[in-house]
Structure formats: structure tokens, C-alpha cells
Amino acid sequence: MDKIVIRNRIRELRFKSDEMTQQALADQVGITRQTVIALEKGKYYPSLELAFRIAKTFGVPLEELFEVVP
């Protein structure tokens, strides 16, 4: 079975949001800055609840935040 790879646009959306810092995002969604770093590097996949909180923070639908890489 092939491994599913999911890419996210968190870093890009942070910069489009007045260059929001990793710490500011972490504070808004209730995680650590280290978790934001791991998310941006693709080393950690968030829970569905966290994914929705991040999408809501940026005002985008979930499918604009995450995409499956073929």
C-alpha cells in the first residue's frame, strides 16, 4: 500500500496574513511553536479538529490548506 503524502500551505498563508509568526499561529490554535514547525515541514499531520482550527484561522476551506500529493 502506498503512503499518502499531504502537503500544506500553512507557511504561505502565514506570510499572506501580515507575516504572522509561528508563535502567533500556535497561540491562536492552541499548539506549540514546535508543532507549527513540524506541520510546515510535513513531519506531522494534524488531527481533523486542529486542521479545521488552522483553516478557520486563515479563513480558508480545509481543502485550500491541505492537498494530497499524487
VENCOR-V273521 format. One record per pair of residues at least 12 apart in sequence whose ideal C-beta (glycine too) atoms are under 10 Angstrom apart, sorted by the first residue. I is the first residue (numbers start at 0). GAP is how many residues later the second one is. If there is no record, write none. Layout:
BEGIN
i	gap
I	GAP
I	GAP
END
This chain:
BEGIN
i	gap
3	41
3	64
3	65
4	37
4	40
4	62
4	63
4	64
4	65
5	36
5	39
5	40
5	45
5	60
5	61
5	62
5	63
6	35
6	58
6	59
6	60
6	61
6	62
7	31
7	32
7	33
7	34
7	37
7	38
7	43
7	46
7	57
7	58
7	59
8	31
8	49
8	51
8	55
8	56
8	57
8	58
9	12
9	15
9	26
9	29
9	30
9	31
9	32
9	36
9	44
9	45
9	47
9	48
9	55
9	56
10	14
10	25
10	26
10	28
10	29
10	30
11	28
11	46
11	53
12	12
12	41
12	42
12	44
12	45
12	46
12	47
12	51
12	52
13	22
13	26
13	43
13	44
15	42
15	44
16	40
16	41
16	42
19	37
19	38
20	12
20	15
21	12
21	13
21	14
21	15
21	17
21	18
22	13
23	12
23	33
24	14
24	15
24	29
24	32
24	33
25	13
27	25
27	26
27	28
27	29
27	30
28	17
28	20
28	21
28	22
28	23
28	24
28	25
28	26
28	27
28	28
29	19
29	20
29	23
30	13
30	15
30	19
30	22
30	23
34	15
35	18
38	12
38	15
41	27
44	21
45	19
45	20
47	14
50	14
50	15
51	13
53	12
END
